[in-house]
């Protein structure tokens, strides 16, 4: 991830026009610094999910930091530019009591192509 590698100016090139105005490279760097100050050092991506919310695609990265897990929500527009970026506390998911876990199979998949590949 560019943010983890502190490549903020490069990350900013992937923003749409509105996000570019709101979060140029130095603002991205400041935001990431605040995240690390609160959550600690980034450790890993635990899981990814994506949801189509036409015309956008929202990708949720459940991440583990030194202090606690965070969901990083990245909203992509139709041109694959970042139209939204949110950091939220990650809740541990547990299925509802009525879920019949024997009625489905969970498998790992890869969606998309580099550099936007998600697994």
Secondary structure, DSSP 8 states (H G I E B T S, - for coil): -TTTTT-HHHHHTTB-HHHHHHS-HHHHHHHHHHHHHHH-SEEEEEEEEEEEETTEEEEEEEEEESS-EEEEEEEE-TTS-EEEEEEEE-------TT--GGG-------BS-TTS-B-
